[in-house]
Amino acid sequence: MQQGQPKNLLRSSLLLLCFIFFLRTAPFFNSVFAYLSSILIYPLLFVSQVYSFFFLPLLLYMSDFNQLQNRILILTQERDKAVKELVELKATLSYTKQTELLRLSASLYDHTNLVAIGGIMMRSLLKNEQFFLIDAGMNMKVETDMLVVHERCLVGKITEVYPFYSKAALITDQNCKLAVFVGTEQTGALYEVDDQLGPHLSYIEQPELIQNGDLVISSGQGAIFPYGFAIGTVVKNKQGSSYSLKLFTDLKNLRYCAILSRK
């Protein structure tokens, strides 16, 4: 029986080939074969069509989308870097412009040295105490009783010094008193502050010489404030019995000030 098996297999293969040839050559069976083949092939064609029209564009879209996301990320990082550099440049330019005149003004006085230029970190303009906190302290060699000025105008003096900032009492504080000269005649007077009159003049040597709009400057007769720093202008009341001052410096909006030491 084992010897007959190869013959049987060969016989069966020949019969199958003849049957397939018959189906391919016979008109009726040829159409049946094509019909059955189309049914078997259709799912493959459908899957191929779905892949071509839906999945392939989706894959291409996802690939392009990922590339666009990476590109957007790179551009965003470059933009953030450029914005940061622009902000730093503008801040540096603004600081230079706002402090350039302070440096120039400080250099005009032979009897003072520029110690530091600092920004106003905090301000108190209450009636009982008026002061600035300035971002310059022991780290910039600031000491007590140093002058605080803006351009050529007196702002106050340093009263307390800390490692990284200092406290400056303002000329609008009620404890502030300083000797001044008034007008072109350099009339001597005392500058002081109170609740009713605010900044005003007292102990005037020759009141009859005082006029509205007269310039008031530090006289340099005290131990702290040297000569020549502007304070404000005289504003007489209607009766002429008191002499208030209109200060040059807007302390509410001041952003930077210079700290000077006496030579």
C-alpha positions in Angstrom: 0.0 0.0 0.0 2.9 2.4 0.7 4.2 1.9 -2.8 0.9 2.9 -4.3 0.5 6.1 -2.4 2.8 8.2 -4.7 0.9 7.0 -7.7 -2.4 7.9 -6.1 -1.1 11.4 -5.2 0.2 11.9 -8.7 -3.2 10.8 -10.1 -5.1 13.2 -7.8 -2.9 16.1 -8.8 -3.4 15.4 -12.5 -7.1 15.2 -12.0 -7.2 18.6 -10.1 -5.1 20.3 -12.8 -7.5 18.9 -15.4 -10.5 20.1 -13.5 -9.0 23.6 -13.1 -8.1 23.7 -16.8 -11.7 22.7 -17.5 -13.1 25.4 -15.4 -10.9 28.0 -17.0 -11.8 26.9 -20.6 -15.5 26.2 -20.2 -17.5 29.4 -20.6 -20.0 28.6 -17.8 -17.5 27.4 -15.3 -15.1 30.3 -16.2 -17.7 32.8 -15.3 -18.4 31.0 -12.0 -14.7 30.9 -11.2 -14.4 34.6 -11.9 -17.5 35.3 -9.7 -16.1 33.3 -6.8 -12.7 34.8 -7.2 -14.2 38.4 -7.1 -16.0 37.5 -3.9 -12.8 36.3 -2.3 -10.7 39.2 -3.6 -13.2 42.0 -2.8 -12.4 42.2 1.0 -8.7 42.6 0.1 -9.6 45.4 -2.4 -11.9 47.1 0.1 -9.2 47.0 2.8 -6.7 48.4 0.4 -9.1 51.2 -0.6 -9.9 52.1 3.0 -6.2 52.2 3.8 -5.4 54.4 0.8 -8.3 56.8 1.3 -8.4 57.0 5.1 -5.5 55.5 7.0 -2.7 56.5 4.7 -3.7 60.2 4.7 -4.2 60.0 8.4 -0.7 58.6 8.9 0.7 61.3 6.7 -1.3 64.0 8.5 -0.1 62.7 11.9 3.5 62.8 10.6 3.1 66.3 9.3 1.3 67.3 12.5 4.2 66.0 14.7 6.7 67.9 12.5 4.6 71.0 12.8 4.4 70.6 16.6 8.1 70.2 16.8 8.6 73.3 14.6 6.1 75.3 16.7 8.0 74.3 19.9 11.3 75.4 18.4 9.8 78.7 17.2 8.2 79.3 20.6 11.5 78.7 22.4 13.2 81.1 20.0 10.4 83.7 20.5 10.6 83.4 24.3 14.4 83.9 24.1 14.0 86.9 21.9 11.4 88.4 24.1 13.5 87.9 27.2 16.5 89.5 25.5 14.3 92.4 24.3 12.9 93.0 27.8 16.4 92.9 29.3 17.6 95.4 26.6 14.7 97.7 27.2 15.2 97.5 31.0 18.9 98.3 30.6 18.1 101.2 28.3 15.4 102.5 30.6 17.7 102.3 33.6 20.5 104.0 31.7 18.3 106.9 30.5 16.8 107.4 34.0 20.0 107.3 35.8 22.3 109.1 33.3 21.1 112.6 34.5 21.6 111.5 38.1 25.2 110.6 37.4 25.8 113.8 35.5 24.1 115.9 38.3 26.2 114.2 41.0 29.4 115.0 39.0 28.7 118.7 39.0 29.3 119.0 42.7 32.9 119.1 43.8 32.1 118.6 47.4 30.3 115.3 47.0 31.0 111.8 45.7 28.6 109.5 44.0 28.3 106.3 46.1 25.4 104.5 44.5 22.3 104.8 42.3 19.4 102.8 43.6 15.8 102.1 42.8 12.9 102.9 45.2 11.8 99.5 46.7 9.2 100.9 49.0 7.9 104.3 50.0 6.0 105.6 53.0 4.3 109.0 52.7 2.3 108.9 55.9 2.0 112.0 58.1 4.0 110.6 61.0 6.8 109.2 59.0 8.0 109.6 55.4 10.8 107.5 54.0 12.1 105.5 51.1 13.7 102.0 51.1 16.4 102.0 48.5 18.0 98.9 47.0 21.6 99.9 47.9 23.1 99.1 51.3 26.3 97.9 52.9 27.0 95.9 49.7 27.4 99.3 47.9 29.2 101.0 50.9 26.2 103.1 51.8 26.5 104.8 55.3 24.1 106.7 57.5 23.8 110.5 57.0 24.7 110.2 53.3 22.7 112.5 50.9 19.8 111.2 48.8 19.2 113.3 45.7 17.4 113.2 42.4 19.1 115.1 39.6 20.1 118.4 41.4 17.3 118.3 43.9 17.5 117.2 47.6 15.3 114.2 48.5 16.5 113.3 52.0 19.3 111.5 54.0 20.2 107.9 54.9 19.1 107.0 58.4 19.5 103.2 58.5 21.7 100.9 56.5 21.2 97.1 56.0 23.2 94.6 54.0 21.3 95.0 50.7 19.1 98.1 51.2 18.9 101.3 53.2 16.3 103.6 54.6 16.2 107.3 53.7 14.2 109.9 55.7 12.6 112.3 53.2 12.7 116.1 53.3 8.9 116.0 53.7 9.2 114.1 57.1 8.2 116.2 60.1 11.6 115.6 61.7 13.5 117.2 58.8 15.0 120.6 59.4 17.7 122.2 57.4 19.2 125.6 56.8 18.4 127.1 53.4 19.0 130.2 51.2 16.1 131.9 49.5 16.1 133.9 46.3 18.8 135.8 44.6 19.7 137.6 47.8 20.5 134.3 49.5 18.3 135.2 52.4 18.8 132.7 55.3 15.9 130.7 56.7 15.0 127.4 58.2 13.2 124.7 56.2 10.8 122.5 58.2 7.5 120.5 57.9 4.3 120.4 60.0 0.8 119.1 59.6 -0.8 122.5 58.8 1.6 124.2 56.5 3.5 121.2 55.2 7.0 122.2 53.9 7.5 125.8 54.8 10.1 128.5 55.8 10.6 129.8 59.3 13.1 132.0 61.1 13.6 134.1 58.0 16.3 136.7 58.3 14.7 139.3 56.0 11.1 138.3 55.3 10.5 141.5 53.2 13.0 140.2 50.6 11.0 136.9 50.0 9.0 136.8 46.8 6.6 134.3 45.3 8.6 131.8 43.2 11.9 132.4 44.8 14.3 129.5 44.6 15.1 127.6 47.9 18.4 125.8 48.1 20.4 124.1 50.9 22.8 126.6 52.5 25.5 124.1 53.5 25.5 125.5 57.1 24.5 122.2 58.7 26.7 119.1 59.2 24.8 116.9 56.6 23.4 118.8 53.7 26.0 120.7 51.6 25.4 123.9 49.7 23.6 124.2 46.5 21.0 121.4 46.3 17.6 122.7 45.1 14.5 122.1 47.3 11.6 124.0 45.8 10.1 127.5 45.3 8.3 129.8 47.7 4.5 130.0 47.7 3.3 133.0 49.9 -0.2 132.9 51.5 -2.6 135.8 50.8 -1.7 137.5 54.1 2.0 137.1 53.5 2.5 135.8 57.0 3.7 132.3 56.0 5.9 130.9 53.3 5.1 127.5 52.0 7.2 125.6 49.5 6.4 123.8 46.3 8.9 121.0 46.1 10.7 120.2 42.8 10.8 116.4 43.3 7.6 114.4 42.9 8.2 111.9 45.7 5.1 109.8 44.9 6.4 108.9 41.4 10.1 108.9 41.9 11.8 105.6 40.8 15.5 106.1 41.2 17.7 108.3 43.3 21.4 108.9 43.8 23.3 108.5 47.1 26.1 110.9 47.7 28.8 111.3 50.4 30.5 114.5 51.4 34.2 114.8 50.6 
